[in-house]
Amino acid sequence: MKPANSFEEIGDLLRSQAPSCPPPAGLEARILLALDQRRHPAPRIWWPWLLLPPAFAAIVVLMWPKPTVPALETTRNEIPLASDPALESVVSVVDAENPLAAETDALSRDALRAGSFLIDCLPSVAFQSE
Amino acid sequence: MNPAETPDDAALARLAQGGSSAAFGTLVHRHHGRVFAFLLALTRHRQDAEDLTQETFLRAWDKIHHYDPRLPLLPWLLTLARRQSITALRRARPPIAEAPLTADVEPSSRALRLWELAKSMLPADTYSALWLHYREELPLKQVAAILGKREGAVKVMLHRARKSLAATASGTTPEIEPSCFPEPQRTMP
């Protein structure tokens, strides 16, 4: 059997019989299953993504140990005032008098002067009996 | 072998475009073998060819509304298949050496031995072009469209392939791998 030595015959020889490459037995079923899964995807469960994070955060907040604040020690440190005898005598005199008494007297005197002035400014009214 | 297009493909495609999964299932039944064979010729890896066949039909279902029913269906499917193989090559893993498909069966005819020789000595693109033109009997224009090449380039590719096959087949055996070009079994007279 002579091999084909003319490349024009090669084409005829290739066409005359081609190798058979049968697909695997389950390939068609696998393709149809993949198509069906694509058309009808499994419903995605979405609610855990909404509820779980807040629930976890709430648990963390509730379970978190409360911080203990240490008791503050308060002390009163009274600072002694410096004492000056001369100042203390003046302060005592001022504190003894009514601070408004001088003002009251001054206002009274002003009022008397203003009244006298107004009386002097008024024309004298002479009663003339007829 | 008859051309891929059958009169019912267009009608089934129109039904599939309307949403009929049964019509698309029929198309899968008709063409999955040929798509697988083409991808096997292209990838030379059986597992990859199976995965890519599945991906091709999933892609075809997603893009069925892009298909023009006035045109043959098989070239459109094979174009999608080739694009899927390119995408897979971009995420390629190291190729695993695979035993020849017909390791258990020795080619019993000149034609089958020639196909084995072509598979062993030709690059994947050239072997695919040979497959599409001589096995699927697609015209050069469709072969070029599927492979993403110009028609003239495909013609030159096929011419060189035939020439090298003829030279190798008629020449001495050192150029040929013994496992790919076995001696025919002599039957008892």
Chai-1 contact restraints between the chains, C-beta under 6 A:
chainA,res_idxA,chainB,res_idxB,connection_type,confidence,min_distance_angstrom,max_distance_angstrom,comment,restraint_id
A,P3,B,A169,contact,1.0,0.0,6.0,A-B,restraint_1
A,P3,B,S170,contact,1.0,0.0,6.0,A-B,restraint_2
A,A4,B,A169,contact,1.0,0.0,6.0,A-B,restraint_3
A,N5,B,S170,contact,1.0,0.0,6.0,A-B,restraint_4
A,F7,B,R162,contact,1.0,0.0,6.0,A-B,restraint_5
A,F7,B,K163,contact,1.0,0.0,6.0,A-B,restraint_6
A,F7,B,A166,contact,1.0,0.0,6.0,A-B,restraint_7
A,I10,B,R162,contact,1.0,0.0,6.0,A-B,restraint_8
A,I10,B,L165,contact,1.0,0.0,6.0,A-B,restraint_9
A,I10,B,A166,contact,1.0,0.0,6.0,A-B,restraint_10
A,L13,B,A111,contact,1.0,0.0,6.0,A-B,restraint_11
A,L13,B,L114,contact,1.0,0.0,6.0,A-B,restraint_12
A,L14,B,Y134,contact,1.0,0.0,6.0,A-B,restraint_13
A,R15,B,Y134,contact,1.0,0.0,6.0,A-B,restraint_14
A,S16,B,A111,contact,1.0,0.0,6.0,A-B,restraint_15
A,Q17,B,S109,contact,1.0,0.0,6.0,A-B,restraint_16
A,Q17,B,A111,contact,1.0,0.0,6.0,A-B,restraint_17
A,A18,B,R135,contact,1.0,0.0,6.0,A-B,restraint_18
A,P19,B,L112,contact,1.0,0.0,6.0,A-B,restraint_19
A,P19,B,W115,contact,1.0,0.0,6.0,A-B,restraint_20
A,C21,B,A37,contact,1.0,0.0,6.0,A-B,restraint_21
A,C21,B,L40,contact,1.0,0.0,6.0,A-B,restraint_22
A,P23,B,G33,contact,1.0,0.0,6.0,A-B,restraint_23
A,P23,B,F36,contact,1.0,0.0,6.0,A-B,restraint_24
A,L27,B,E50,contact,1.0,0.0,6.0,A-B,restraint_25
A,E28,B,H32,contact,1.0,0.0,6.0,A-B,restraint_26
A,I31,B,V28,contact,1.0,0.0,6.0,A-B,restraint_27
A,I31,B,Q54,contact,1.0,0.0,6.0,A-B,restraint_28
A,I31,B,F57,contact,1.0,0.0,6.0,A-B,restraint_29
A,L32,B,G25,contact,1.0,0.0,6.0,A-B,restraint_30
A,A34,B,Q54,contact,1.0,0.0,6.0,A-B,restraint_31
A,A34,B,L58,contact,1.0,0.0,6.0,A-B,restraint_32
A,L35,B,W61,contact,1.0,0.0,6.0,A-B,restraint_33
